[in-house]
Amino acid sequence: MPHLLLLPGLDGTGLLFQPFLAACPDGISAEVLPLPDAPLDYPALLAHFLPRLSENQPVTLLGESFSSPLALHLAAARPAAVQGVILAGGFVSSPLPWAPAWLPRLLPQSLLRQPPPALLEDALLGLHPPPGLRALLHRAASGVTPATLISRLRTVLRADARESLLAFPGPVHCLAGRHDTVVPARCLAEIQSLRPDATATLLDAPHLILQTRPGEAWEAVARFLQNA
């Protein structure tokens, strides 16, 4: 049975995977690896999760948004333990190359607390998300401290997983939303320019693809797992 390890987005709680897990098809096992609520950058998170990978039990990694570089770093560090990598709303370098890494420190903590601002909700979920998804987003946002969130935003702005993308010998698949205004289309183009063999599925979705289009996302994931 294919085993999928899910690495969550910016909140790190893994709560937002609930709609995706609820749609998991038979014959696939999926496990969420929540991120520690601590100001850890990608090298520190790599060290934290590497012991979870074993060559005796190969897995497929799914890195959502913030965790997409982390998934590639893990795969490059332990290629024999990783059968493939799926990037959902992913990137290998900063989605905002114009933004300095110190910018998140200027954000007021009130902006980083639950509930997220309406404009951010719309960017993440779209204008008409499935019932209950806004409430789930609020729960996830309240599960991470502002200090950790600021640290993760700074980590995103300094992200560079290009070498890891090139070093990992296994297959890579990208799930991208056609209406994603958080991670722009150029991020997918960069991945495919570096790895022309990387496949992609474009869905009519905002940034949170797995939550707003779980069934269609699973169809793409299942195809990838079958061929990985």
N, C-alpha and C positions, 0 to 999 in steps of 0.2 A: 504494500500500500504506500503510495507516495506521501511523504511527510513534508508539510509546509510550515516553516517558521516565519511568523509575522512580526515585523519590527515596526512600531507605530510612528505616527507623525509627531508634530511639535509638542503636543501635550504629553506624550510618552506613556499615558496610562493604559492604552490598549482598549479603553472602553468603546472607542469609536469603531472598533472592528465588529461590534455585536451584530449589526445588520448583515455584514458580510459572512460571519460565521453561521448565522441562522440559515443562510442559503447554501451552505457547503454541501456539495453533492456526495452521494454515497461513493465509497471507494477512495476517498481522500481524507487524510487526517491533517488538521491544522492546529497550530499551537501559537499563542501570543506570548511574546517576550517583552514585558513592560520595561521601559527605561527607568533607571534609578532617578528619583527626584533629587537631583544634585547637579551642580554646575560642571558637567563633564563635557569635554570636547570629543571629537571623533577618535583621537588616539586613546583617550581614557575609556571610552565606550567600547572600542575594539578590544582592549585588554580585559574589560569586564565580561564580554560575551564570548571571547575565543574559547574558553574552557567548555562552552556549551556544544562546540562542534567536535565531532568524532569521525574519523575515517571509517569506523566500523558501522556507523549509522548515517550514511549520506542523506542530506536534506536539500530542499530547495528553499532559498531565502526570498522573502518578499519584503522589500523596504518601501514604506510609504513616505513620500515627501521628505521630511527631515531625515528619516532613516535610510533614504536611498543611497547616499554616499557610504553610510555605515555598512549596508549590505554588501557593497562592492569591496570595501576594505576587508571585511570578513572573508569574502570569497577569494580574494587575492592572497590573503594570508594562509588560508586552509583550503586550497582548491580540491584536494582529494576528498574533502568532507562535504563539498557543495556541488550538487548536480546541476544547478542553474540558479539564475538570479532574475527576479521580477521587480521592476521599478514602477511604482504606482504614483503618478504625479511627481516623477523623479527628476533629478538633475545631477550633474557631476561637477559643476562649478556654480558660483553664486547666481541665483536667479535675478539678483539686483546688482550687477557689476559696478554700477555707478555709486552704490551706497558704501560709505566707509564702515569698517567693522565696529567703530566706537558708537555708531548711531543708536543702537538699541539702548545704550545707557541713558540716553536723553528722554526715553519714553516715560511718561508718568505711570506709576504703579497702578493707578486707577484704570488705565487703559488695558492693563494686563490681567485684570481680575474678571471673574465671571459676573454677568454674562458678557460675551464678546460684543463689540459694537455692531450695530445692524448692518453696516456696509461690509464688515468682515464676514458676518454670517452669510450674506448674500453671495460674496465671493467664494466662500467655502462650499456652500450648500445649494446655490442657485435660488431663484425667486420662489420656487414651489417645491420644496423638498418633501420627501415622504413623511407621513405623520410620525411625530415623536422624535424626529432627528434633531430639531432645534434644541429640545430639552436634553437630549443625549450630549449634544455639543456643549451645553452649559455645564453638565456634570463633569465632562472631561476637562473643560477649562478650569473648573474649580479644584481639580485634582493635582495641579502643579503650582508650585510657588513662583511668585514673580521673579525672584533671583534666578531660579532655574530656567524660566522662560527667556529672560534676557540673555543668559549664557547661551541658550540654544539658538537664539536669533543671531548672536554674534558668530556662533559656529557656522551657521548657514552662510553668512556673508563672507566667511573665510574658506568655504568648502573648496576642495580640489581632490576629486576622486578619479581624475583622468588616468593617472598611472595605474590605479587599481582596475579600472575598466579595461585597459589594455592588457594588464597582466593576467587577469582571470581567463583561463582557456575555455571555460564552459559557455553554454548558451545564455544569452541575455534577452529578456523581453520587456518592452515598455508598455504600460497602460497609460494613456493620456486622454484628458478631457478636451473636447473641441472648444469648450467655453471656459477653460481654466485661465483666470486672470491673475492667479497667484504665482504659478510657475509657467512662464511664457513658452510659446511653441519653439522658440530658439533653443530651449534646453533639450528638447527631444532631437532637434536637428544636430546639436552638438554631439549627443550620444551616438547618433547614427553616422555622423561624419568620422568619428573616431573608431567606431565598430560597425562597418557596413553590414556585417552579418547579424547585427542586433535586429530583432523583429519588433513590430509595434502593432498595437490595437488602439484605434481612436474611437472613443465613445462620445455620444452627445451628453456630456456631463460637465459639471464645474470641477473645482479642484478635488473635492472628496469623491472620487470615482467609485471606490468600493462601497461607500455608504449610500450613494444616490442611484447607482446602477449595479447592485450586487449580483443579480442573475447574469447579466451580460458580462460582467467582470469574471465571474466563475467560468463561463464558457471559454473565455480566452485563456484563463489560468489552466483549465483542464486540458486544453489543446497543447499548451506548452509543456505541462507535466508529462503528457503522453509521449512527446517527442524528445524530451530532455534526456 
